[in-house]
Amino acid sequence: MRIYPEQLTQQLSKGLRQAYLLFGNEPLLKLEACDQIRLAAQQAGFDERHTFTVDAQLDWNLVLDCCQALSLFSARQIIELILPDSGLNTQQAKSLQEVTAHLHPDILLLLQGPRLNKKQETSKWFKELDHHGLYVPCNTPDARHLPRFIQGRCQQLGLKPDHESVLMLAQWHEGNLLALAQSLQKLVLLYPDGELTVPRLEDALSRHNHYTPFQLIDAILAGQAKRSQRVLRQLEGEGVEVVVLLRTLQRELTQLYKMQEMGSRGTPLSKIFENFRVWQSRRELYIGALHRLPLPTLITLMRQLARLEVQVKTDYDAQPWDELAALCAQMCGIKTHLNPFS
């Protein structure tokens, strides 16, 4: 049965299931769902918790031993399995099915992993677990759905934002739910009446919402020019070193260049992604970037980046942020007036 994170509390109040499947790209939602499930399980007498990371070194017999501890003195147990970002291989899927077959009322199985694709959701191991429990997709809301998500969060906390405040919170926290949660908690403390207006938000919250270089990369790969500029400006405001961003962009451009080279030699896209260990959930981002950035464009961008790096390292009075912004815009497919060879 599939539910969404905001429905989990209601479902837990109806009783525990044997298995919970938390898959998605949003760490905060997975963390909150895990905490809710653990608390409900603890209240129901599940006093032991065993956590296993699914990798090549995992001894599945240890997992099965937990399931088969059926003496009168055995405690009810939570078994947590953390699945790899690359997904399960054939043997791991088979071992997981064996664990599923040994589930009983004194075992609660909690799975965490990356966002699933349609093929994974129709796999045998997933269908068997879904039959036993609840599937909770924990994905970051996109820009269209983020205002509704924020409205729901505010309601839970007793906050009453007006329409403009919701839109401002969405713009400031897009792609960063952890910062959003922290901001809302701060607003609860500052404004006991719960009323949120734009002036109150501007007084209470800094625009520096702790973005990371990896969120900049994701925006660029997706071709989201406006978002990439917003993230870049916030990184500048937070004091992130330009060199750190240049190195991050350099790694990404180099990888895209190598991918295009392999593609030009006739290598199938699936093989290219396997070679660079691109997660299934991120492949659409790279497909868009590869269509947008052919080899000649990548060469131009790499030269521009190298020139900018030399400038930053040799001219300590340089103001590189405008050129860096232009470089990011070009990676998103936007033409700029700056000449990369000037």
Buried (B, 14 or more C-beta within 10 A) or exposed (E): EEEEBEEBEEBBEEEBBBBBBBBBBBEBBBBBBBEBBBEBBEEEEBEEBBEBEBEEEBEBEEBBEBBEBEEEEEEBBBBBBBBBEEBBEEEBBEBBBEBBEEBEEBBBBBBBBBBBEEEBBEBEBBEBBBEBBBBBBBBBBEEEEBBEBBBEBBEEBEBBBEEEBBBBBBBBBBBBBBBBBBBBEEBBEEBEEBEBBEEBBEEBBEEBBBBBBEBBBBBBBBBBBEBBBBBBBBBBEBEBEBEEBBBBBBEBBEBBBBBBEBBEEEEEBEEBBEEEEBBBBBBEBBBBBBEBBEEEBBEBBBEBBEBBBEBBEEEEEBEBBEBBBBBBBBBBBBEBEBEBEE
